[in-house]
């Protein structure tokens, strides 16, 4: 009787490592510089390949959900793809919130998830879930990388990665490589010279294995000169939504030449004399005056102001152009118009050069100047509500306290709306997660931004947002530049005070008061802490926190419901005021 002998599997650990090394090397050649890693055993081949690569900077975090947002912040601020390595099971599922955000705003993540081999899926094996397609349509490309095998050419692995990364260059968003690694995961090194011989030329140089070239007439923005004579004779409005760093000046120059009002979102990185439009648009005279516009040029989508969005949807525009580098539809009101996929700065500069070929109707230049006065009078009304320390006064005064070279990261929910209503942000590099506009992962994303930019940073968010991402404060412990996290603690979800939720269930199911403060959290993670009791103390705390390297948590405590009541009173004043 012949005894069947199982083939040796001693080389498996080395082959796992070989495949992972090929993947990390190709990613490095394709522009990945940062790799974010969570602890895990199944991901050992990928982790060791990243650790052994000389051109990769590693970032670690014990929480995969926070790790995904850390990578998102790095990608957002560096404008480069960032890799994420996690082990198998629910570790993968925890990346979904960051992946969804990346898919909506086009940030480039490369998800390297480790998995059990196929024969251990859906059969009761430990830490094994179905990971294939787990991110659904939230990723730009997905590939299931099989168990490493000498029967599968190394060139297949490289071209698979190259094609997916090319899709990411074209479309943005995340790509997902789900890598099946069998045990053993640890073992001796083996030489695979014969196996790697077909890709030896690739090994000898530094270029990606497969090259792609896109030839598109959209590479340089081409403007329809036939439309511009008519547009320069019309009244228009320009909106600056979410812009990349340093794009605001080009949009502002175009607005100034045309003599049109420029309404700047908090994410735009700039401000204008028309700030506070989210509030003064509630005034019938102001809204009627702005409604005289014929043309709307919107640069960047994802605007914060709900009232501005409603105004856009309700106005009958002769021309509506939305300029944004992202693909797809970005107008939730589905207005008829022109969707221009282009770099905002390049397009604005060419638009200005094109406009200069035509004369602008003199009577239409500065046609909305009266709204500058309305904005000023609105801010005078606002001052009576911001003399004491409160959420509105923080939104109003914080931009004055912050040095000009400081960058901003804006939270979601109530605080970003207060900035839109009350603040006058300086021209500064500004970041936010306004794709899905979730409150999860904001600290982790800000940590990624700070690591990529290495500039002083102010992070502004609410208490529920901070509670949601509390353990990501660990990412700020070794900040090499000043970072101030200013949290407004109104004991729960203050945004619900502005929404028509049922009064009886407001606290139980919406605001969800927690009765917590953050002093001990700051101490736990080794951060500086301040809890100012007045505006002057808040100013001192912000200036001091930005004066030295490291992270400071500033907690501004306000009574529950105060901001909502103050805003309702302010809205009533503005609605009936003579602003024009």
Secondary structure in CASP SS format (residue, H / E / C, confidence):
PFRMAT SS
TARGET T0000
AUTHOR 0000-0000-0000
METHOD secondary structure of the structure
MODEL  1
X C 1.00
X C 1.00
X C 1.00
X C 1.00
X C 1.00
X C 1.00
X C 1.00
X C 1.00
X C 1.00
X C 1.00
X C 1.00
X H 1.00
X H 1.00
X H 1.00
X H 1.00
X H 1.00
X H 1.00
X H 1.00
X H 1.00
X H 1.00
X H 1.00
X H 1.00
X H 1.00
X H 1.00
X H 1.00
X H 1.00
X H 1.00
X H 1.00
X H 1.00
X C 1.00
X C 1.00
X C 1.00
X C 1.00
X E 1.00
X E 1.00
X E 1.00
X E 1.00
X C 1.00
X C 1.00
X C 1.00
X C 1.00
X C 1.00
X C 1.00
X H 1.00
X H 1.00
X H 1.00
X H 1.00
X H 1.00
X H 1.00
X H 1.00
X H 1.00
X C 1.00
X C 1.00
X C 1.00
X C 1.00
X C 1.00
X E 1.00
X E 1.00
X E 1.00
X E 1.00
X C 1.00
X C 1.00
X C 1.00
X H 1.00
X H 1.00
X H 1.00
X H 1.00
X H 1.00
X H 1.00
X H 1.00
X H 1.00
X H 1.00
X H 1.00
X H 1.00
X H 1.00
X H 1.00
X H 1.00
X H 1.00
X C 1.00
X C 1.00
X C 1.00
X E 1.00
X E 1.00
X E 1.00
X E 1.00
X E 1.00
X C 1.00
X C 1.00
X C 1.00
X H 1.00
X H 1.00
X H 1.00
X H 1.00
X C 1.00
X C 1.00
X H 1.00
X H 1.00
X H 1.00
X H 1.00
X H 1.00
X H 1.00
X H 1.00
X H 1.00
X H 1.00
X H 1.00
X C 1.00
X C 1.00
X C 1.00
X E 1.00
X E 1.00
X E 1.00
X E 1.00
X E 1.00
X E 1.00
X E 1.00
X C 1.00
X C 1.00
X H 1.00
X H 1.00
X H 1.00
X C 1.00
X C 1.00
X C 1.00
X C 1.00
X C 1.00
X C 1.00
X C 1.00
X C 1.00
X C 1.00
X C 1.00
X C 1.00
X C 1.00
X C 1.00
X C 1.00
X C 1.00
X H 1.00
X H 1.00
X H 1.00
X E 1.00
X E 1.00
X E 1.00
X E 1.00
X E 1.00
X E 1.00
X E 1.00
X C 1.00
X C 1.00
X C 1.00
X C 1.00
X C 1.00
X C 1.00
X C 1.00
X C 1.00
X H 1.00
X H 1.00
X H 1.00
X H 1.00
X H 1.00
X H 1.00
X H 1.00
X H 1.00
X H 1.00
X H 1.00
X H 1.00
X H 1.00
X H 1.00
X H 1.00
X H 1.00
X H 1.00
X H 1.00
X H 1.00
X C 1.00
X C 1.00
X E 1.00
X E 1.00
X E 1.00
X E 1.00
X E 1.00
X E 1.00
X E 1.00
X C 1.00
X C 1.00
X C 1.00
X C 1.00
X C 1.00
X C 1.00
X C 1.00
X C 1.00
X C 1.00
X C 1.00
X C 1.00
X C 1.00
X H 1.00
X H 1.00
X H 1.00
X H 1.00
X H 1.00
X H 1.00
X H 1.00
X H 1.00
X H 1.00
X H 1.00
X H 1.00
X H 1.00
X C 1.00
X C 1.00
X C 1.00
X C 1.00
X C 1.00
X C 1.00
X C 1.00
X C 1.00
X C 1.00
X C 1.00
X C 1.00
X C 1.00
X H 1.00
X H 1.00
X H 1.00
X C 1.00
X C 1.00
X C 1.00
X C 1.00
X C 1.00
X H 1.00
X H 1.00
X H 1.00
X H 1.00
X H 1.00
X H 1.00
X H 1.00
X C 1.00
X C 1.00
X C 1.00
X C 1.00
X E 1.00
X E 1.00
X E 1.00
X E 1.00
X E 1.00
X C 1.00
X C 1.00
X C 1.00
X C 1.00
X C 1.00
X C 1.00
X C 1.00
X H 1.00
X H 1.00
X H 1.00
X H 1.00
X H 1.00
X H 1.00
X H 1.00
X H 1.00
X H 1.00
X H 1.00
X H 1.00
X C 1.00
X C 1.00
X E 1.00
X E 1.00
X E 1.00
X E 1.00
X C 1.00
X H 1.00
X H 1.00
X H 1.00
X C 1.00
X C 1.00
X C 1.00
X C 1.00
X C 1.00
X C 1.00
X C 1.00
X C 1.00
X H 1.00
X H 1.00
X H 1.00
X H 1.00
X C 1.00
X C 1.00
X C 1.00
X H 1.00
X H 1.00
X H 1.00
X H 1.00
X H 1.00
X H 1.00
X H 1.00
X C 1.00
X C 1.00
X C 1.00
X C 1.00
X E 1.00
X E 1.00
X E 1.00
X E 1.00
X E 1.00
X C 1.00
X C 1.00
X C 1.00
X C 1.00
X C 1.00
X C 1.00
X H 1.00
X H 1.00
X H 1.00
X H 1.00
X H 1.00
X H 1.00
X H 1.00
X H 1.00
X H 1.00
X C 1.00
X C 1.00
X C 1.00
X C 1.00
X E 1.00
X E 1.00
X E 1.00
X E 1.00
X E 1.00
X E 1.00
X C 1.00
X C 1.00
X C 1.00
X C 1.00
X C 1.00
X C 1.00
X C 1.00
X C 1.00
X C 1.00
X C 1.00
X C 1.00
X C 1.00
X C 1.00
X E 1.00
X E 1.00
X E 1.00
X E 1.00
X C 1.00
X C 1.00
X H 1.00
X H 1.00
X H 1.00
X H 1.00
X H 1.00
X H 1.00
X H 1.00
X H 1.00
X H 1.00
X H 1.00
X H 1.00
X H 1.00
X C 1.00
X C 1.00
X C 1.00
X C 1.00
X C 1.00
X C 1.00
X H 1.00
X H 1.00
X H 1.00
X C 1.00
X C 1.00
X C 1.00
X C 1.00
X C 1.00
X H 1.00
X H 1.00
X H 1.00
X H 1.00
X H 1.00
X H 1.00
X H 1.00
X H 1.00
X H 1.00
X H 1.00
X H 1.00
X H 1.00
X H 1.00
X H 1.00
X C 1.00
X C 1.00
X C 1.00
X C 1.00
X C 1.00
X C 1.00
X C 1.00
X H 1.00
X H 1.00
X H 1.00
X H 1.00
X H 1.00
X H 1.00
X H 1.00
X H 1.00
X H 1.00
X H 1.00
X H 1.00
X C 1.00
X C 1.00
X C 1.00
X C 1.00
X C 1.00
X E 1.00
X E 1.00
X E 1.00
X E 1.00
X C 1.00
X C 1.00
X C 1.00
X H 1.00
X H 1.00
X H 1.00
X H 1.00
X H 1.00
X H 1.00
X H 1.00
X H 1.00
X H 1.00
X C 1.00
X C 1.00
X C 1.00
X C 1.00
X C 1.00
X C 1.00
X C 1.00
X E 1.00
X E 1.00
X E 1.00
X C 1.00
X C 1.00
X C 1.00
X C 1.00
X C 1.00
X C 1.00
X C 1.00
X C 1.00
X C 1.00
X H 1.00
X H 1.00
X H 1.00
X H 1.00
X H 1.00
X H 1.00
X H 1.00
X H 1.00
X H 1.00
X H 1.00
X H 1.00
X H 1.00
X C 1.00
X C 1.00
X C 1.00
X E 1.00
X E 1.00
X E 1.00
X E 1.00
X E 1.00
X E 1.00
X H 1.00
X H 1.00
X H 1.00
X H 1.00
X H 1.00
X H 1.00
X C 1.00
X H 1.00
X H 1.00
X H 1.00
X H 1.00
X H 1.00
X H 1.00
X H 1.00
X C 1.00
X C 1.00
X C 1.00
X C 1.00
X C 1.00
X E 1.00
X E 1.00
X E 1.00
X E 1.00
X E 1.00
X E 1.00
X E 1.00
X E 1.00
X C 1.00
X C 1.00
X C 1.00
X C 1.00
X H 1.00
X H 1.00
X H 1.00
X H 1.00
X H 1.00
X C 1.00
X C 1.00
X C 1.00
X C 1.00
X C 1.00
X C 1.00
X C 1.00
X H 1.00
X H 1.00
X H 1.00
X H 1.00
X H 1.00
X H 1.00
X C 1.00
X C 1.00
X C 1.00
X C 1.00
X C 1.00
X C 1.00
X C 1.00
X H 1.00
X H 1.00
X H 1.00
X H 1.00
X H 1.00
X H 1.00
X C 1.00
X C 1.00
X C 1.00
X E 1.00
X E 1.00
X E 1.00
X C 1.00
X C 1.00
X C 1.00
X C 1.00
X H 1.00
X H 1.00
X H 1.00
X H 1.00
X H 1.00
X H 1.00
X H 1.00
X H 1.00
X H 1.00
X H 1.00
X H 1.00
X C 1.00
X C 1.00
X C 1.00
X C 1.00
X E 1.00
X E 1.00
X E 1.00
X E 1.00
X E 1.00
X E 1.00
X E 1.00
X E 1.00
X C 1.00
X C 1.00
X C 1.00
X C 1.00
X H 1.00
X H 1.00
X H 1.00
X H 1.00
X H 1.00
X H 1.00
X H 1.00
X H 1.00
X H 1.00
X H 1.00
X H 1.00
X H 1.00
X H 1.00
X H 1.00
X H 1.00
X C 1.00
X C 1.00
X C 1.00
X C 1.00
END
